[in-house]
């Protein structure tokens, strides 16, 4: 899924796996930092991830997280009216150009991660924004720098952080915490404790009592039972206390005869 943004003629495009609130806001943040400035107002589509309520009469109610983003960057969000594409005609007109100059250009290439896809999109995007106009002087980049950039407000010193939290995850006896079908290691001293997980795009941070104790690259949601393990988190051999034999055998027995047989052989 491509998300497209436009200031004057300069365009920003980013690929996402889905159009949820987190991706939507992250793309807005990336867009402002790509333009290296903040406009006084932003016109967005009337999508559910941005707008909670858009009555015919009365005040538009923005999604709470999107409103927080707007307040952080000190900009006004003005959603278009329902089914009024002419209110963002310049963006609608750019969709066809993007399809030709970026999507079509990359259509025969294969990408094995979202990161590599967006890297290729960024290269094609720079070529698109630097392309000379046919009926006027300059390019999208030069027109933006001369006519639009002087009226942009500066970016805040710290980039807005889009994140999500998962609380009270128990650290298992294997010194890992389970999150969305996969496992992530934490220092073995926290085995049995409950930790909080903070997700920032492709990175996971694990906290105990508000102190960060581990950090990992996030495993794809499509994977199951994969492990991200920092060997320094695991107990030293002499300090490692395994589950007792009877407990392991009882678990194996509940799973089935074949499992019980394999576990017996492993212990032997």
C-alpha positions in Angstrom: 0.0 0.0 0.0 1.4 3.4 -1.0 0.7 6.5 1.0 1.2 9.8 -0.8 1.7 13.3 0.5 2.1 16.6 -1.3 3.3 20.1 -0.5 3.0 22.5 -3.4 4.3 20.1 -6.2 6.9 18.3 -4.1 5.7 14.7 -3.4 6.4 12.2 -0.6 5.5 8.5 -1.0 6.0 5.6 1.4 4.9 1.9 1.2 3.2 0.3 4.2 1.9 -3.2 4.9 -1.5 -1.9 6.0 -3.4 1.3 6.5 -3.8 1.3 10.3 -3.4 4.2 12.7 0.2 3.5 13.6 1.3 3.4 10.0 -0.7 6.4 9.1 0.8 8.6 11.8 4.3 7.3 11.2 4.0 8.2 7.5 2.8 11.7 8.5 5.9 12.1 10.7 8.3 10.8 8.0 6.7 13.1 5.5 7.3 16.2 7.6 10.9 15.2 8.2 11.3 14.5 4.4 10.1 18.1 3.7 12.2 19.3 6.6 9.5 21.7 7.8 6.0 21.9 9.1 3.1 23.6 7.2 0.6 25.8 9.0 -2.1 23.5 8.0 -2.4 20.0 6.5 -5.3 18.7 4.4 -5.9 15.0 4.7 -8.4 12.6 3.3 -11.5 11.7 5.3 -10.2 8.3 6.4 -11.2 6.5 9.6 -7.6 6.3 10.9 -7.5 10.1 10.9 -11.1 11.3 11.5 -13.4 10.0 14.2 -16.4 12.1 13.2 -17.0 14.4 10.3 -20.6 15.7 10.6 -22.3 17.8 7.9 -22.6 20.5 10.6 -20.4 21.0 13.6 -16.8 20.4 14.5 -14.7 17.7 12.9 -13.3 15.3 15.6 -9.9 13.9 14.8 -8.5 10.6 16.0 -6.9 11.2 19.4 -3.4 10.0 18.4 -3.6 12.0 15.2 -4.6 15.1 17.1 -1.7 14.6 19.5 0.6 14.4 16.5 -0.8 17.7 15.1 -0.4 19.4 18.5 3.2 18.2 18.8 4.1 19.7 15.4 1.9 22.7 15.9 -0.1 22.3 12.7 -3.8 22.4 11.9 -5.4 19.3 10.4 -8.2 20.0 7.9 -9.9 16.9 6.6 -11.6 17.1 3.3 -15.4 16.6 3.1 -16.8 13.2 2.4 -16.6 12.3 -1.3 -15.1 15.7 -2.3 -11.9 14.7 -4.2 -11.7 18.3 -5.7 -10.7 19.6 -2.3 -7.4 17.8 -2.7 -7.2 17.9 -6.5 -3.4 18.3 -6.6 -2.9 15.1 -4.7 -5.4 13.2 -6.8 -3.6 14.5 -9.9 -0.3 13.3 -8.6 -1.5 9.7 -8.1 -1.3 9.0 -11.8 2.1 10.5 -12.1 3.3 8.3 -9.1 1.9 5.2 -10.8 3.9 6.0 -13.9 7.2 7.3 -12.4 7.5 5.0 -9.3 5.2 2.0 -9.3 5.7 1.2 -13.0 9.4 1.8 -12.7 9.7 -0.8 -9.9 7.2 -3.3 -11.1 9.7 -5.8 -12.4 11.9 -5.8 -9.3 11.5 -8.1 -6.4 11.7 -6.9 -2.8 12.0 -9.2 0.2 11.4 -6.6 2.9 9.4 -3.4 3.4 12.7 -1.6 4.2 14.3 -2.5 0.8 11.1 -1.5 -1.0 11.0 1.9 0.6 14.7 2.4 -0.1 14.0 1.9 -3.8 10.9 4.1 -3.6 13.0 6.9 -2.0 15.5 6.7 -4.9 12.8 6.9 -7.5 11.0 9.6 -5.5 14.1 11.8 -5.6 14.4 11.4 -9.3 10.7 12.3 -9.6 11.0 15.5 -7.5 14.2 16.5 -9.3 12.7 16.0 -12.8 12.5 19.3 -14.8 9.0 20.7 -15.6 8.0 20.7 -19.2 6.1 24.0 -19.2 7.9 26.0 -16.5 11.4 26.4 -15.1 12.7 24.3 -12.3 11.6 21.1 -10.7 9.3 20.1 -7.8 12.3 20.4 -5.4 13.5 23.8 -6.6 10.0 25.3 -6.6 9.4 23.9 -3.1 12.7 25.3 -1.8 12.1 28.8 -3.3 8.3 29.2 -2.9 7.1 27.0 -0.1 10.0 26.2 2.3 10.3 29.8 3.6 6.8 29.6 4.9 7.3 26.3 6.7 7.7 26.2 10.5 10.9 24.5 11.8 10.7 20.9 13.0 10.9 20.2 16.7 14.3 19.1 18.0 13.0 15.6 18.8 11.1 13.5 16.3 7.6 12.4 17.3 7.7 8.8 18.4 4.9 6.5 17.2 4.8 3.5 19.5 2.6 0.9 21.1 2.8 -0.9 24.4 2.0 -4.4 25.7 2.0 -4.8 29.4 2.6 -7.6 32.0 4.3 -10.2 29.8 5.8 -12.9 32.0 9.4 -14.0 31.3 9.5 -17.7 30.7 11.9 -20.2 32.2 13.8 -20.1 28.8 14.7 -16.5 29.6 12.5 -15.3 26.8 9.3 -13.3 26.6 6.5 -14.3 24.2 5.0 -11.6 22.0 2.8 -12.2 18.9 3.7 -15.8 18.3 7.5 -15.2 18.7 10.1 -15.2 21.5 12.5 -12.4 22.6 15.3 -12.9 25.2 15.8 -10.9 28.4 18.5 -11.2 31.0 18.0 -14.4 32.9 17.8 -12.6 36.2 14.2 -11.6 35.2 12.9 -15.1 34.8 9.4 -15.3 36.3 9.0 -11.5 36.4 6.5 -9.5 34.4 7.8 -7.0 31.9 6.4 -4.3 29.6 7.0 -4.2 25.9 7.4 -1.1 23.8 7.1 -1.4 20.0 8.6 1.4 17.8 8.2 0.5 14.1 10.6 -2.5 13.6 12.2 -2.4 17.1 11.1 -3.8 20.4 12.2 -2.5 23.8 11.6 -4.5 27.0 11.2 -2.7 30.3 11.1 -3.9 33.9 10.0 -1.3 36.5 10.3 1.4 33.9 14.0 0.5 33.2 15.0 -0.8 29.8 16.5 -4.3 30.1 16.5 -5.6 26.5 16.2 -4.5 22.9 15.5 -6.5 19.7 14.6 -6.2 16.0 11.0 -7.1 15.7 10.2 -10.4 14.1 7.5 -10.4 11.3 4.0 -11.1 12.4 3.9 -13.7 9.7 6.5 -15.8 11.6 5.6 -18.2 14.4 7.8 -19.5 17.2 11.0 -17.7 16.0 13.6 -16.6 18.5 15.5 -13.4 18.9 18.2 -14.3 21.4 21.0 -12.3 22.8 23.5 -14.9 24.2 24.5 -12.5 27.0 20.9 -12.8 28.3 21.1 -16.5 28.9 22.3 -18.0 32.2 25.8 -19.3 32.5 25.9 -23.1 32.5 26.8 -23.5 36.1 24.0 -21.2 37.2 21.4 -22.8 35.0 18.7 -24.7 36.9 16.5 -26.8 34.5 12.9 -27.8 35.0 12.8 -31.1 37.1 12.4 -34.3 35.2 8.9 -35.2 36.5 7.5 -31.8 35.5 8.9 -32.1 31.9 7.6 -35.7 31.6 4.1 -34.7 32.7 4.0 -32.0 30.1 5.2 -34.4 27.4 2.6 -37.0 28.5 -0.2 -34.5 28.1 0.9 -33.7 24.5 1.0 -37.4 23.4 2.8 -40.7 23.3 5.3 -39.7 20.5 6.3 -36.6 22.4 6.8 -38.6 25.6 9.0 -41.1 23.7 11.2 -38.3 22.2 11.6 -36.5 25.5 12.6 -39.8 27.2 15.3 -40.4 24.5 16.6 -36.8 24.9 17.0 -37.3 28.7 18.7 -40.7 28.1 
